[in-house]
């Protein structure tokens, strides 16, 4: 019986050591994945800011300024609303036509303020 008890004890001890090693390995892997996730989130934030800056630069390069002034592709006050052919990207407040949806969204936020 002593041999059986001893072999059970050693088997259980080996199993616990193996579980402990596996737990340490998983903890290290988790830390690595967390670090990688943080780096990817930082990259995404950076790309988002760059994209926003690019859209704003594109919007401003069309001749507008941050407050909605400046020349537009079609003059302000154009009565396109009554002509029936609504441009795809036109500001509903000042009737300025912009080249794309991103520029329109930026312009609208500036125009409203």
Secondary structure, 3 states (H helix, E strand, C coil): CHHHHHHHHHHHHHHHHHHHHHHHHHHHHHHHHHHHHHHHHHHHHHHHHHHHHHHHHHHHHCCCCCCCCCCCCCCCCCCHHHHCCCCCCECCCCCCECCCHHHHHHHHHHHHC
